[in-house]
Amino acid sequence: AFNRLEQVARWEDIKDLKNPSSKLPSNAIAIQVEQVEYNLSNGFAELGSTSLDISHNNRLEYTYNSTTDAWQQPAIRVKLQNTTDQALHVAVLYMEDIVFSSTNAILPYQRLEATDGEFALQLNQFDVLPLAFEKQLLAWDIVEQATQLKVMVSTEPFTTDEFNLEPLPLDTRGLGFAGFAPPTQNT
């Protein structure tokens, strides 16, 4: 139990990590987010994308879309661009709140020159990031999950490997995952 509490505290520290003495402007990296519509029936086929405005509170909300076949999970494309006149070093952490995990798999490190164009984050060689919802959470009546992208920027090279946290296992005792069904509304 102590190890879990320690990981939750570490995850919160990473999420809140800031450098108040930074000399970089807050807009040193321009971030563009697009909501992507796709079809997976014949492999990945992009149907279109819509640019989203994150300037107000740096928060976006997505919902699963109901199609005639099944629920389709939301997906985003994130592009970064250096807006300064110097080279910057960038990393992005993908953080999930329910399992208190953090990974640098989508961008462990990238040097962005001042003259570079847009750089799209990639996962498994695709520039679209699907946002997943753990179905097991429904047993707790949890119907939303927060995923955060923590963008880290520096004028010097750095590593983010120490910020990787494996997901905590979901506690499934007594929730219907070990041969017991959770109560239904009729019982």
Sequence and secondary structure as in RCSB ss.txt:
>XXXX:A:sequence
AFNRLEQVARWEDIKDLKNPSSKLPSNAIAIQVEQVEYNLSNGFAELGSTSLDISHNNRLEYTYNSTTDAWQQPA
IRVKLQNTTDQALHVAVLYMEDIVFSSTNAILPYQRLEATDGEFALQLNQFDVLPLAFEKQLLAWDIVEQATQLK
VMVSTEPFTTDEFNLEPLPLDTRGLGFAGFAPPTQNT
>XXXX:A:secstr
 HHHHHHHHHHHHHHT   TT  S TTSEEEEEEEEEEE TTS EEEEEEEE  TTTS      EE SSSEE  E
EEEEEEE SSS EEEEEEEEETTTTEEEEEEEEEEEE TT   EE  BTTBS EE    GGGGGGT     EEEE
EEEESS    GGG B       TTTTSSS     TT 
